[in-house]
Amino acid sequence: MTLRKLPAADIGAKPGVRSDISQQALSRWTPDLLASTETENTISILDVIGQDFWGDGITAKRIAAQLRAIGDNPVTVTINSPGGDVFEGLAIYNLLREHPAAVTVKVIGLAASAASFIAMAGDEIQIAKSGFFMIHNSWVIAMGDQHALREVADWLAPFDGSMAEIYADRSGQDVKSLTDMMDKETWIGGKDAVDLGFADDFLPRDQVSVSHDEDATASAQRAERMFDVMAARAGVTKSAGRDLLASLKGGKSGAAPSGMSGAAEIDAGVADLLAQVKSLKG
């Protein structure tokens, strides 16, 4: 157990229910923020939580393997993530919570949704002054009639309760206040995060850097993740989604118009791909 003896998170699964990600969190995510200093005992959570079309993303399996390699030594966890799969996030939280040595969490940009309660596993939590937490209730995609959807809603309620308790235990806020914050989706800036107990201190400014190709890299990664979300919501299979996105990357059919550059080219290409997604549904 970690030094704070944090509460465990209950994890479950339900057939026909898939976790979802907030588009607002994706739009506010800056993917190319990096930690300026890392050690061999650093775990980087700098992507969506859960596996995407390409097999990328942060999974509990990957974190478990890194923790095994680190052994019973202190670990630093660097976070800049728009969130993602709530159940993968809860599993990662449990893994970090059960680590036998100190866990230091550094939020260098955004810790939204599933990434926010992963951060709560830290014995010490630092956040950049310009960083954010975002907390909300579980987001899922489900299909069925009124009875099936009511059952899904009832099934989700304990997960939201468990997350509120985790936030409360780590921050010192009361559960009712946190439940209200989750109900309305709350963005918590660096100063407020420290004041409210979500973080213990500010991250030194010199510990955050940005890659040199900031605009192109950030736009491309955001566009890919947005495509993943929209394609999943449209019911497109992973193989079809991979083929469509590969056509954009490879400049084949469906690629972005030539003569454009940077974010404009990416946005145009994604718009074209989304039109193809809609045609697949038809």
C-alpha positions, -999 to +999 in steps of 0.1 A: +000+000+000+011+036-006+020+058+023-015+075+025-034+042+025-059+054+000-092+037-006-095+010-033-117+016-064-143-009-073-141-020-110-166-038-131-177-043-166-210-046-184-216-061-218-228-036-244-214-006-224-183+013-236-166+042-218-164+075-236-143+107-236-152+143-233-147+163-266-142+194-245-113+177-227-098+167-260-101+202-274-083+217-243-055+191-243-021+201-254-005+167-263+031+179-268+038+191-232+067+171-218+084+167-185+118+184-187+134+158-164+126+121-161+143+092-143+142+055-149+115+053-122+092+077-141+059+065-156+045+089-183+007+092-188+007+115-218-021+101-239-057+090-237-066+064-211-074+030-227-065+016-261-074+034-293-077+023-329-039+020-333-032+001-301-019+033-285-031+048-253-024+042-216-036+008-203-035-009-169-015-037-185+012-013-196+013+005-162+015-029-144+045-039-165+063-006-158+057-010-120+071-045-121+103-032-138+106-004-112+102-028-083+098-017-047+112+018-054+096+052-053+079+061-086+071+094-103+040+096-125+038+124-151+003+132-163-010+152-193-041+134-205-077+142-216-090+111-199-107+082-215-118+047-204-131+051-168-126+014-160-089+014-172-084+045-152-098+029-120-075-001-126-045+021-130-054+040-098-055+007-079-021-003-093-005+029-082-024+028-048-010-007-042+026+003-050+047-004-019+068+028-021+061+065-024+042+077-055+048+113-067+023+126-093+032+156-115+003+171-135+022+190-162-009+200-182-043+184-180-056+156-158-091+152-170-118+126-162-101+092-158-067+108-155-079+130-126-086+100-103-054+083-114-036+114-101-053+109-067-031+078-061-002+101-055+013+103-020+024+138-032+007+156-061+022+186-078+005+206-106+017+232-130+002+267-122-013+266-157-025+230-153-060+217-148-080+189-133-114+181-147-139+159-129-172+146-140-195+116-138-187+085-158-193+089-196-203+058-215-220+047-247-248+023-244-277+010-266-311-004-257-346+004-247-357+024-217-353-005-194-318-014-205-307+022-203-322+027-169-303-004-158-271+010-172-277+043-153-283+024-120-252+003-127-230+034-132-241+052-100-218+032-077-188+040-099-195+077-096-199+073-059-166+055-056-148+083-076-163+109-053-150+091-023-116+089-038-115+126-045-129+133-010-103+111+008-074+126-011-085+163-011-103+165+023-135+179+006-168+164+016-184+138-007-216+159-013-196+189-026-176+166-049-207+149-062-221+183-071-189+192-088-189+160-108-226+164-118-219+197-135-184+188-149-159+210-130-126+224-143-101+231-115-071+253-123-037+250-107-042+275-078-077+261-070-063+226-072-039+234-044-064+254-024-090+226-026-065+198-018-065+181-052-027+189-053-002+195-025+020+220-043+029+237-076+052+221-101+084+241-107+081+259-140+113+245-153+100+210-151+076+214-181+087+219-217+070+219-252+082+200-282+097+221-310+069+212-336+042+223-311+015+234-335+017+206-360+022+178-334-006+190-311-031+195-339-023+161-354-027+142-321-058+161-312-073+154-346-065+117-344-080+113-309-111+133-320-115+109-350-112+079-327-140+093-305-163+102-334-157+070-353-165+049-321-197+069-316-206+063-352-202+025-347-173+022-371-152-009-365-115-005-354-103-020-387-124+004-408-113+033-386-076+023-391-080+022-428-097+056-430-071+073-408-043+055-427-056+071-459-051+105-444-016+098-431-005+081-463-019+108-487-042+082-504-079+084-511-095+106-485-063+125-477-063+162-470-062+186-499-028+196-511-015+232-509-025+235-472-003+233-442-003+226-405-036+226-386-057+237-416-046+206-436-053+183-406-087+198-400-097+195-436-085+158-437-104+149-405-136+166-419-132+145-451-127+113-430-158+121-409-178+124-440-166+089-450-176+076-415-211+089-421-213+072-454-203+039-438-232+042-414-256+048-443 
